[in-house]
C-alpha cells in the first residue's frame, strides 16, 4: 500500500513545506529511499531525471541535521545548473526549519561564495572543482559533515570527476552516511560505491517507473536544409508553450536562437560560451515565461527543471543514445506529460536507429502522416555530414580513417591513414 509523506517519518516543519509546495503523494524513489536514509543506512538509488530524487535525499537530511551549527551535509553535483536547481529545491523544502543551504560552483566569483559561507550554512551543494578550491582556501571545512550525497553520479564519472570525488571524500569523516543517485549504474559507479559506502541499500526502479511513458515521442526524417522549416512548424503547432530545442554545438544553438527570433518567436539560448551571469539570466527569463523557447546544447540535457516545459525538440540527434533520454526527460516533469520531437537528417539515421533499439516505448514516425517524403539513403552515401571514423590493426600498426566533410558528394572520400596515432 502506498504511503503518504506523513507516514514516512518526516519532521513537522518539513511536512508543512511539502504541503505548501503542493506535493501530494511521494514518488516511488521517495517512498523507497526516505525510510532508509532516515535510519542512517547508505543508499544507492537508480532513477531517471524528473522522478523526484532531489526530495528523496533532501527531505530526510533536512529532518536529521541540526538547525544551527557548521556544515553537516554535502551534496556533490556535476554542473553549475544542477547546483543552483538542487539548492533552490532544498531551500523551498527547508522554509520553516531555519536551515541554510549554499551552492558553490565554478563560473561564479569565489568571493561572492566566501561572503555567503561566512554567514553560515548547514548544507553545501557543490561542483567538485570549486569545492576543492574552497577546501584549499580553508573557506569550507568538512570534518563535521555527516551526510554525503553524490547526485548524477554517472554524469560526474563521464565528466572526469572521479579523482576529485575521492579527494573530497578524504576530508570527510569516515563515520558518515553516503547516498549515491544515478540514472545509470556502470561498473565504475558500483566500484566507487563498494569503496566508499557501507552495506548500501540498492533501490532500482522497475521498468515501468524508469520508462518515459508519459512522453509522446515521435520523429521526422528530413533533409538537413529542411529542418528549420519543420522546427518552426512544430513550434507553431505546439499545445504547451514552454519548449526546449537541443542543438549539437554552441555556434548552432546561437544561430538557431537568432533565426527563431527573426521568425517572430521568443527564443533565448544557453551554452558553455556564456558567462554564468548570462546563463542565470537566460534561465530566469525562460522559467518566468518572458521567453518561451530555450535553445540549448547538451549542457542543459540534465539539471534543468522547469515543470512548464511541454515540448522538447531534438534539432540535432545526439551520438550518445543516453543523452537522448536525458534530453527528453526535460519534459513531463514531476509526473506530468510532454512531447518529444526529433528531426533526423539522413546522415544521422544510424544514430537514431540505436535510440529506437534501446527504448521499449513507441516512437512514432511522422513522415507519412505529415506527407514528408523520405529519401532513402545507404550507409555509404550521404548528401552531407561526416563519415564515420574507422580503425583496424595490422602488424602492430594502427590505421585510422579520419572524418572527411562530404558536402555535395555522394561517394566515399579518399582514405587517409596515419600510422600509430589518433587524428
Secondary structure as GFF3:
##gff-version 3
##sequence-region A 1 423
A	DSSP	three_ten_helix	6	8	.	.	.	ID=ss1
A	DSSP	alpha_helix	12	21	.	.	.	ID=ss2
A	DSSP	alpha_helix	28	38	.	.	.	ID=ss3
A	DSSP	beta_strand	43	46	.	.	.	ID=ss4
A	DSSP	alpha_helix	53	64	.	.	.	ID=ss5
A	DSSP	beta_strand	73	77	.	.	.	ID=ss6
A	DSSP	alpha_helix	80	93	.	.	.	ID=ss7
A	DSSP	beta_strand	101	104	.	.	.	ID=ss8
A	DSSP	alpha_helix	110	118	.	.	.	ID=ss9
A	DSSP	beta_strand	123	127	.	.	.	ID=ss10
A	DSSP	alpha_helix	128	137	.	.	.	ID=ss11
A	DSSP	beta_strand	147	151	.	.	.	ID=ss12
A	DSSP	alpha_helix	153	158	.	.	.	ID=ss13
A	DSSP	alpha_helix	162	170	.	.	.	ID=ss14
A	DSSP	beta_strand	177	182	.	.	.	ID=ss15
A	DSSP	alpha_helix	187	196	.	.	.	ID=ss16
A	DSSP	beta_strand	201	204	.	.	.	ID=ss17
A	DSSP	alpha_helix	207	210	.	.	.	ID=ss18
A	DSSP	beta_strand	215	222	.	.	.	ID=ss19
A	DSSP	three_ten_helix	224	226	.	.	.	ID=ss20
A	DSSP	alpha_helix	227	236	.	.	.	ID=ss21
A	DSSP	beta_strand	243	246	.	.	.	ID=ss22
A	DSSP	alpha_helix	250	262	.	.	.	ID=ss23
A	DSSP	beta_strand	267	270	.	.	.	ID=ss24
A	DSSP	alpha_helix	276	288	.	.	.	ID=ss25
A	DSSP	beta_strand	293	296	.	.	.	ID=ss26
A	DSSP	three_ten_helix	298	300	.	.	.	ID=ss27
A	DSSP	beta_strand	311	314	.	.	.	ID=ss28
A	DSSP	alpha_helix	321	328	.	.	.	ID=ss29
A	DSSP	three_ten_helix	333	335	.	.	.	ID=ss30
A	DSSP	beta_strand	338	345	.	.	.	ID=ss31
A	DSSP	three_ten_helix	346	348	.	.	.	ID=ss32
A	DSSP	alpha_helix	349	357	.	.	.	ID=ss33
A	DSSP	beta_strand	363	365	.	.	.	ID=ss34
A	DSSP	alpha_helix	367	370	.	.	.	ID=ss35
A	DSSP	beta_strand	390	394	.	.	.	ID=ss36
A	DSSP	beta_strand	397	401	.	.	.	ID=ss37
###
